[in-house]
Amino acid sequence: MKMINISNHPSMCWTEKQISAAKELADEIIDISFPQVPPEMDEDWLYYTANKMERDIVMYGDNDSVVVHIMGEMGLTYRVCARLQARGYTVYHSTTTRVAVEDGEKKTSIFSFCRFRMY
């Protein structure tokens, strides 16, 4: 089983906890960068881009050999998820806890992976 990781967070930067959770779902992780989605792009652009992403993903295998982890701009994520689910693929997103750290006037958020959850 392969996991296609479509995000701006390559698996080589994941924590041991996230890698371990991914290995429970698949033997291999393949990273694909989530495309930049400029806010001025219209629905036609999203349609075209979602179709291209779907074609790229199915080249890795059918729904019996591939699961997908996708995190990115919500309009495009929704379109890609809908296409893959219609083909029978299992599609996941990652869940995190957020810890806010304040240092004077600066506030930093640290996200800690919890689990994969199906869309």
Phi and psi restraints in degrees (value plus and minus 20) as a CYANA .aco file:
   2 LYS   PHI    -133.9   -93.9
   2 LYS   PSI     123.5   163.5
   3 MET   PHI    -129.6   -89.6
   3 MET   PSI     102.8   142.8
   4 ILE   PHI    -111.7   -71.7
   4 ILE   PSI      96.0   136.0
   5 ASN   PHI    -117.7   -77.7
   5 ASN   PSI      84.8   124.8
   6 ILE   PHI    -125.9   -85.9
   6 ILE   PSI      78.6   118.6
   7 SER   PHI    -183.3  -143.3
   7 SER   PSI    -199.3  -159.3
   8 ASN   PHI    -120.0   -80.0
   8 ASN   PSI       0.4    40.4
   9 HIS   PHI    -147.1  -107.1
   9 HIS   PSI      71.0   111.0
  10 PRO   PHI     -81.8   -41.8
  10 PRO   PSI     129.1   169.1
  11 SER   PHI     -81.0   -41.0
  11 SER   PSI     -45.1    -5.1
  12 MET   PHI     -86.5   -46.5
  12 MET   PSI     -34.6     5.4
  13 CYS   PHI    -121.5   -81.5
  13 CYS   PSI     -20.6    19.4
  14 TRP   PHI     -91.7   -51.7
  14 TRP   PSI     137.4   177.4
  15 THR   PHI     -96.3   -56.3
  15 THR   PSI     144.4   184.4
  16 GLU   PHI     -77.7   -37.7
  16 GLU   PSI     -58.5   -18.5
  17 LYS   PHI     -80.8   -40.8
  17 LYS   PSI     -63.3   -23.3
  18 GLN   PHI     -91.0   -51.0
  18 GLN   PSI     -60.0   -20.0
  19 ILE   PHI     -83.1   -43.1
  19 ILE   PSI     -62.2   -22.2
  20 SER   PHI     -82.1   -42.1
  20 SER   PSI     -62.9   -22.9
  21 ALA   PHI     -84.9   -44.9
  21 ALA   PSI     -58.0   -18.0
  22 ALA   PHI     -85.9   -45.9
  22 ALA   PSI     -59.4   -19.4
  23 LYS   PHI     -87.1   -47.1
  23 LYS   PSI     -40.3    -0.3
  24 GLU   PHI     -93.0   -53.0
  24 GLU   PSI     -41.6    -1.6
  25 LEU   PHI    -119.5   -79.5
  25 LEU   PSI     -47.6    -7.6
  26 ALA   PHI    -176.3  -136.3
  26 ALA   PSI     137.1   177.1
  27 ASP   PHI    -105.6   -65.6
  27 ASP   PSI     -45.3    -5.3
  28 GLU   PHI    -154.0  -114.0
  28 GLU   PSI     121.2   161.2
  29 ILE   PHI    -135.0   -95.0
  29 ILE   PSI     107.8   147.8
  30 ILE   PHI    -136.7   -96.7
  30 ILE   PSI     102.3   142.3
  31 ASP   PHI    -112.1   -72.1
  31 ASP   PSI     112.5   152.5
  32 ILE   PHI    -150.8  -110.8
  32 ILE   PSI     106.5   146.5
  33 SER   PHI     -87.3   -47.3
  33 SER   PSI     116.0   156.0
  34 PHE   PHI     -92.1   -52.1
  34 PHE   PSI     111.2   151.2
  35 PRO   PHI     -88.8   -48.8
  35 PRO   PSI     131.9   171.9
  36 GLN   PHI     -87.6   -47.6
  36 GLN   PSI     115.9   155.9
  37 VAL   PHI    -140.3  -100.3
  37 VAL   PSI      73.8   113.8
  38 PRO   PHI     -81.1   -41.1
  38 PRO   PSI     118.9   158.9
  39 PRO   PHI     -82.7   -42.7
  39 PRO   PSI     -40.6    -0.6
  40 GLU   PHI    -103.3   -63.3
  40 GLU   PSI     -23.8    16.2
  41 MET   PHI     -90.1   -50.1
  41 MET   PSI     123.1   163.1
  42 ASP   PHI    -117.5   -77.5
  42 ASP   PSI    -198.4  -158.4
  43 GLU   PHI     -84.8   -44.8
  43 GLU   PSI     -51.5   -11.5
  44 ASP   PHI     -82.1   -42.1
  44 ASP   PSI     -62.2   -22.2
  45 TRP   PHI     -83.3   -43.3
  45 TRP   PSI     -64.0   -24.0
  46 LEU   PHI     -81.9   -41.9
  46 LEU   PSI     -62.2   -22.2
  47 TYR   PHI     -79.7   -39.7
  47 TYR   PSI     -69.4   -29.4
  48 TYR   PHI     -81.5   -41.5
  48 TYR   PSI     -66.3   -26.3
  49 THR   PHI     -86.3   -46.3
  49 THR   PSI     -61.5   -21.5
  50 ALA   PHI     -82.9   -42.9
  50 ALA   PSI     -60.9   -20.9
  51 ASN   PHI     -83.0   -43.0
  51 ASN   PSI     -62.3   -22.3
  52 LYS   PHI     -84.0   -44.0
  52 LYS   PSI     -63.9   -23.9
  53 MET   PHI     -82.4   -42.4
  53 MET   PSI     -61.4   -21.4
  54 GLU   PHI     -79.4   -39.4
  54 GLU   PSI     -67.9   -27.9
  55 ARG   PHI     -79.0   -39.0
  55 ARG   PSI     -62.6   -22.6
  56 ASP   PHI     -83.3   -43.3
  56 ASP   PSI     -61.0   -21.0
  57 ILE   PHI     -87.8   -47.8
  57 ILE   PSI     -66.0   -26.0
  58 VAL   PHI     -87.2   -47.2
  58 VAL   PSI     -37.2     2.8
  59 MET   PHI     -86.1   -46.1
  59 MET   PSI     -40.9    -0.9
  60 TYR   PHI    -101.1   -61.1
  60 TYR   PSI     -35.4     4.6
  61 GLY   PHI     126.2   166.2
  61 GLY   PSI     150.9   190.9
  62 ASP   PHI    -104.7   -64.7
  62 ASP   PSI    -196.2  -156.2
  63 ASN   PHI     -90.5   -50.5
  63 ASN   PSI     -26.8    13.2
  64 ASP   PHI    -110.1   -70.1
  64 ASP   PSI     -32.2     7.8
  65 SER   PHI    -144.1  -104.1
  65 SER   PSI     -21.4    18.6
  66 VAL   PHI    -157.6  -117.6
  66 VAL   PSI     115.4   155.4
  67 VAL   PHI    -138.9   -98.9
  67 VAL   PSI     137.9   177.9
  68 VAL   PHI    -145.9  -105.9
  68 VAL   PSI     114.3   154.3
  69 HIS   PHI    -130.9   -90.9
  69 HIS   PSI     100.9   140.9
  70 ILE   PHI    -153.9  -113.9
  70 ILE   PSI     108.3   148.3
  71 MET   PHI    -160.5  -120.5
  71 MET   PSI     105.7   145.7
  72 GLY   PHI     155.7   195.7
  72 GLY   PSI    -183.2  -143.2
  73 GLU   PHI     -71.8   -31.8
  73 GLU   PSI     109.5   149.5
  74 MET   PHI     -84.7   -44.7
  74 MET   PSI     -57.5   -17.5
  75 GLY   PHI     -81.5   -41.5
  75 GLY   PSI     -65.1   -25.1
  76 LEU   PHI     -93.0   -53.0
  76 LEU   PSI     -60.7   -20.7
  77 THR   PHI     -76.9   -36.9
  77 THR   PSI     -65.7   -25.7
  78 TYR   PHI     -78.2   -38.2
  78 TYR   PSI     -67.7   -27.7
  79 ARG   PHI     -83.5   -43.5
  79 ARG   PSI     -62.7   -22.7
  80 VAL   PHI     -87.0   -47.0
  80 VAL   PSI     -64.9   -24.9
  81 CYS   PHI     -77.8   -37.8
  81 CYS   PSI     -66.0   -26.0
  82 ALA   PHI     -80.1   -40.1
  82 ALA   PSI     -62.7   -22.7
  83 ARG   PHI     -84.9   -44.9
  83 ARG   PSI     -65.1   -25.1
  84 LEU   PHI     -87.8   -47.8
  84 LEU   PSI     -61.4   -21.4
  85 GLN   PHI     -84.0   -44.0
  85 GLN   PSI     -55.2   -15.2
  86 ALA   PHI     -84.1   -44.1
  86 ALA   PSI     -45.4    -5.4
  87 ARG   PHI    -109.4   -69.4
  87 ARG   PSI     -22.3    17.7
  88 GLY   PHI      73.0   113.0
  88 GLY   PSI     -12.7    27.3
  89 TYR   PHI     -94.3   -54.3
  89 TYR   PSI     128.3   168.3
  90 THR   PHI    -112.1   -72.1
  90 THR   PSI     107.0   147.0
  91 VAL   PHI    -142.1  -102.1
  91 VAL   PSI     111.2   151.2
  92 TYR   PHI    -137.1   -97.1
  92 TYR   PSI     138.3   178.3
  93 HIS   PHI    -147.4  -107.4
  93 HIS   PSI     139.8   179.8
  94 SER   PHI    -115.4   -75.4
  94 SER   PSI     126.4   166.4
  95 THR   PHI    -131.6   -91.6
  95 THR   PSI     128.1   168.1
  96 THR   PHI    -160.2  -120.2
  96 THR   PSI     142.0   182.0
  97 THR   PHI    -126.3   -86.3
  97 THR   PSI     127.9   167.9
  98 ARG   PHI    -132.9   -92.9
  98 ARG   PSI     108.8   148.8
  99 VAL   PHI    -136.3   -96.3
  99 VAL   PSI     100.4   140.4
 100 ALA   PHI    -110.8   -70.8
 100 ALA   PSI     109.2   149.2
 101 VAL   PHI    -135.9   -95.9
 101 VAL   PSI     102.4   142.4
 102 GLU   PHI    -124.6   -84.6
 102 GLU   PSI     114.4   154.4
 103 ASP   PHI    -153.4  -113.4
 103 ASP   PSI      70.1   110.1
 104 GLY   PHI      48.1    88.1
 104 GLY   PSI    -141.1  -101.1
 105 GLU   PHI    -109.7   -69.7
 105 GLU   PSI     -25.1    14.9
 106 LYS   PHI    -117.2   -77.2
 106 LYS   PSI     112.4   152.4
 107 LYS   PHI    -141.2  -101.2
 107 LYS   PSI     107.1   147.1
 108 THR   PHI    -139.2   -99.2
 108 THR   PSI     117.1   157.1
 109 SER   PHI    -122.5   -82.5
 109 SER   PSI     112.6   152.6
 110 ILE   PHI    -134.4   -94.4
 110 ILE   PSI     105.3   145.3
 111 PHE   PHI    -123.5   -83.5
 111 PHE   PSI     111.9   151.9
 112 SER   PHI    -139.1   -99.1
 112 SER   PSI     102.2   142.2
 113 PHE   PHI     -78.5   -38.5
 113 PHE   PSI     117.0   157.0
 114 CYS   PHI    -130.7   -90.7
 114 CYS   PSI     -77.2   -37.2
 115 ARG   PHI    -187.1  -147.1
 115 ARG   PSI     147.7   187.7
 116 PHE   PHI    -110.9   -70.9
 116 PHE   PSI     120.8   160.8
 117 ARG   PHI    -154.3  -114.3
 117 ARG   PSI     120.9   160.9
 118 MET   PHI     -90.4   -50.4
 118 MET   PSI     123.4   163.4
